[in-house]
């Protein structure tokens, strides 16, 4: 059963009075419960637009999006979702611990359960010693890690992560990768948007490749690699994008 | 209601940790204390000047706190992208607007109380007589500040900071010049200008209704009935402003 679903999801941005840019073009995909699904694409391909539409911070031009069968504006759905934005910005006047308390309270967590969860998460992301430091003193990697802890505060069924390894050092990247595998084993559904193809290749079972808002490839990683005769994800990614660009170019020349 | 309270507490925390609020209040206290400058006047005139100046200072700095505080409460979330994460939590956009306003209510209450206590302390120290009129004037200034905050907060949900500062200041000035404005409109022959100005004065709040300090200073009694009616008038504007803010914020893309 699909736990995340989009049907012809389209977003057209209006820039100025006349110019329009297609952010996402009739995206239809289904993500099953317990999957670790990778959404890939170059800059401006529509990855973040897709996540924002799923989370209800953007409104679609047409099409539908559902998480657990509920629309992105359903507050009860949000109780089951954890989200880590790209380049996370948090309240710099709060300490790491206060940030987790703030978000935990929004999930109606009681004090004891919240404190227990915070201890667990601070240890998990290795920020126990800096929990009383205000976030303005955190490095980019530390912000990424506190963001990851914040996304897990409600013990979500679904995790939506936008570039979770940006700003992390190699050890941080490895820890995050291991954590994702661990979370998948715990039965969480994870939607991972990333530029780091090697990370995606190691953890994701299925992927979608977006380019210029269009879905170019969707399926199991091994099946797609075999279809595109690629030895690794990077090769697959480049071939898919180039193939599309050349097709568009040749169509333009023909016209 | 619990979510609104949590968001309000975070707004208050942000205001007090950023410290900009302290500077405005400190400056206001210095201005109130500097009314001592009128010590060369006779005692009756001194009383009037100190009281009138202090009321004006509290009102003006209250306006600055309400406008800049409300703008910052919303736009800092948007500019620093904290809103992006916040709206993915189980809160509604209505919760967000109301939480921010409730937070602003407490921020203004605390800062206004500091200024008011300082002012009352100064009157007591100078042995200047106080009556219920002094407190009625202070109360209505507070209601006016709450109206200003609701308008700035509502505008912050769909306009830029620069536009908001200009619009809030414009409404503040126009709202205080209603009497003169109506006189000028009466003299205008251009029907279009007259109609536009009439419409503006009908829609925008008349802040002069909250200003009773001129009467209090010269000892004219202000009935409680007037205070209650004007408070109701203020609450009406607050509700309308917040409803407009909620409407626009619910349709805003982040």
Contacts between the chains, C-beta under 8 A, distances in Angstrom:
chain1	res1	chain2	res2	distance
A	52	B	254	7.6
A	55	B	87	7.5
A	55	B	88	4.8
A	56	B	87	7.1
A	56	B	88	7.8
A	57	B	84	6.1
A	57	B	87	5.4
A	57	B	88	7.1
A	57	B	253	7.0
A	57	B	254	4.2
A	58	B	253	5.0
A	58	B	254	7.2
A	59	B	251	7.9
A	59	B	253	6.0
A	75	B	90	4.8
A	75	B	91	7.1
A	75	B	92	6.0
A	76	B	90	7.3
A	78	B	88	6.3
A	78	B	89	6.2
A	78	B	90	4.3
A	78	B	91	8.0
A	79	B	90	4.8
A	81	B	88	6.7
A	83	B	85	6.6
A	83	B	88	4.2
A	85	B	81	7.1
A	85	B	84	5.3
A	85	B	85	5.6
A	87	B	81	7.9
A	88	B	85	6.9
A	89	B	80	5.0
A	89	B	81	4.3
A	89	B	82	5.7
A	89	B	84	7.8
A	89	B	85	7.9
A	90	B	82	6.2
A	90	B	85	7.2
A	91	B	10	7.2
A	91	B	14	6.7
A	91	B	82	5.8
A	92	B	80	7.8
A	93	B	13	7.0
A	93	B	14	5.7
A	93	B	17	3.9
A	93	B	18	6.3
A	94	B	13	7.4
A	102	B	6	7.1
A	102	B	10	5.8
A	103	B	89	6.2
A	105	B	6	4.9
A	106	B	3	6.3
A	106	B	6	6.0
A	106	B	89	4.4
A	106	B	90	6.3
A	106	B	91	6.0
A	107	B	89	7.0
A	107	B	90	6.3
A	108	B	2	7.2
A	108	B	90	7.9
A	147	B	85	7.8
A	150	B	85	7.4
A	160	B	88	8.0
